[in-house]
Amino acid sequence: MTNEKKAVIAGAGLVGALWAVILARRGYEVNVYEQRPDFRQAGYAGGRSINLALSERGWKAVEIAGIRAEIEAVAIPMPGRMMHGLDGSLTFQPYGEEGQAIYSVSRGGLNIELVKIADSHDRVRFHFNQKCLGVDLENGTIQFEDTRTGVKYAIENALIFGTDGAFSAVRSSLQRLPRFNYSQHYIDHGYKELCILPNLDGSHRMHTNALHIWPRGQFMLIALPNLDGSFTCTLFLPFEGEESFANLQTEAQVLAFFEKYFPDILPLMPSLAQVFFENPTSALATIRCSPWHYGHRMLLIGDASHAIVPFFGQGMNAGFEDCTILDALMDKYDEDWEAIIEEFNASRPEDTNAIADLALGNFLEMRDKVGDPQFLLWKKIEKHLHERFPKEFQSVYSMVSFSHIPYSEALAAVAAHERLFGKMLKIKGLEEKWNGTEVEGVFREWVRGR
Ligand SMILES: Cc1cc2nc3c(=O)[nH]c(=O)nc-3n(C[C@H](O)[C@H](O)[C@H](O)COP(=O)(O)OP(=O)(O)OC[C@H]3O[C@@H](n4cnc5c(N)ncnc54)[C@H](O)[C@@H]3O)c2cc1C
């Protein structure tokens, strides 16, 4: 336990940089060590930079850091998804109510912005090109190597945060402890980043304010808007099998694949084949572990403790929510880190495990169901129920993206909503009866049995 206001953060990614801002605002002296060169000058490595959807949970942490205006300036609202059918048809599906949106942010742009803001605090110091090698649990030190000189050194600090991402070096050290639980599960799909360039006048070549999606059953393509008029696209495709990365080895194969499944996007990607082979194909994993701490001085947050697949757009949001929760616990326990870490480690994993499951489940919805008439009917039912019973019914998507309801409650709602859906479908002529007594009767009975 410590009351010393000094923290070391390993990893200046999205969560580490935001956490540095929040700690500095609370009067902590923060030293942040990052293995990459300073990306404000060196730029952000392309091909894996992807765009992220920032939603309500993320915004709350951004507000706690006092930087909403700065982040809003680099974010584009996406109030719904634009579905691209094989025949070129477009269908817009709102994500929530009027005025609600998730926001497209460039990973690199956001990371650079967060580092700039953190670095403007007198109490924060960044150390780039410093690779964390692990932690010495016995001595309570964290070890680094200067990647330019090869010099290795150790730092002792009362509070150490591991925000060094899914392949965390801090976590690797904890993994050597007895009774440390760890699992890593890769899905069969990988992803590749592609790009749609802007029009000559800098405008977007598709509707700006939407998350574009081409659902194709076993795979899908998505595109999120950037401020410079471009779109960052991500192709999610199995590694192996008939339609897979393994079978896209030549320019002709890539072009034929896009012509078959994404004909409307081909004219927007004149350098498709070149970009396809330049950019890496990356894997997607869910990582769970426990405990997230060692003693009361080392704590993992963000992807280092809970990396998830991206299909609910929640990995970063969940990491930012870690910061929100820790900030509230600092108030609750008057910055007694022993109590804070204990409660965080006891309560938070249930929710991060839940969002891991929800994210895996949402992949099926995005790539397969969004074009399915049954799914569209369910979306209609959800909308009408929410309009009629706003206090009692909220869709799972809206719980996750537009509320602070614990993820575990959202996960529990999935099965409950499926039961309700089954009952609603039994109402004959449902679409003409949204405001009738029959719908209310079924709904009330469901509420009583929940
Ligand atoms: C394709 C894809 C799409 C996604 N879409 C979304 C989305 O729409 N919405 C959303 O909320 N989330 C999304 N995510 C998840 C999101 O990217 C992560 O959850 C988020 O980046 C986690 O932030 P972090 O700071 O914990 O880790 P990271 O962003 O990975 O940052 C870790 C940092 O630590 C540094 N580091 C690593 N090892 C060391 C070391 N040994 N020493 C020093 N530094 C080190 C790294 O260089 C990096 O700067 C997506 C992820 C993927 C792969």
The ligand as an ORCA input file, in Angstrom:
! r2SCAN-3c Opt
* xyz 0 1
  C      -9.026     -4.821    -36.047
  C      -9.325     -4.198    -34.714
  C     -10.387     -3.320    -34.598
  C     -10.693     -2.753    -33.373
  N     -11.769     -1.919    -33.277
  C     -12.100     -1.378    -32.081
  C     -13.201     -0.483    -31.966
  O     -13.887     -0.179    -32.949
  N     -13.491      0.032    -30.738
  C     -12.769     -0.282    -29.640
  O     -13.096      0.206    -28.549
  N     -11.707     -1.122    -29.713
  C     -11.350     -1.667    -30.898
  N     -10.265     -2.497    -30.998
  C      -9.512     -2.842    -29.775
  C      -8.489     -1.770    -29.407
  O      -7.594     -1.575    -30.471
  C      -7.731     -2.204    -28.161
  O      -8.609     -2.668    -27.189
  C      -6.941     -1.027    -27.593
  O      -5.962     -0.618    -28.526
  C      -6.285     -1.422    -26.281
  O      -5.511     -0.359    -25.816
  P      -4.250     -0.642    -24.898
  O      -3.658      0.692    -24.637
  O      -4.640     -1.506    -23.774
  O      -3.269     -1.500    -25.822
  P      -2.526     -1.035    -27.134
  O      -3.317     -0.044    -27.873
  O      -2.117     -2.290    -27.818
  O      -1.232     -0.284    -26.590
  C      -0.166     -0.965    -25.992
  C       1.058     -0.072    -26.046
  O       2.097     -0.712    -25.326
  C       3.290     -0.701    -26.119
  N       4.051     -1.876    -25.723
  C       3.809     -3.176    -26.014
  N       4.751     -3.962    -25.464
  C       5.598     -3.135    -24.820
  C       6.768     -3.353    -24.052
  N       7.259     -4.574    -23.875
  N       7.396     -2.284    -23.514
  C       6.917     -1.013    -23.707
  N       5.821     -0.751    -24.436
  C       5.166     -1.798    -24.970
  C       2.783     -0.760    -27.554
  O       3.767     -0.297    -28.456
  C       1.558      0.147    -27.465
  O       1.908      1.495    -27.635
  C      -9.917     -3.069    -32.222
  C      -8.838     -3.951    -32.338
  C      -8.541     -4.506    -33.572
  C      -7.377     -5.453    -33.679
*
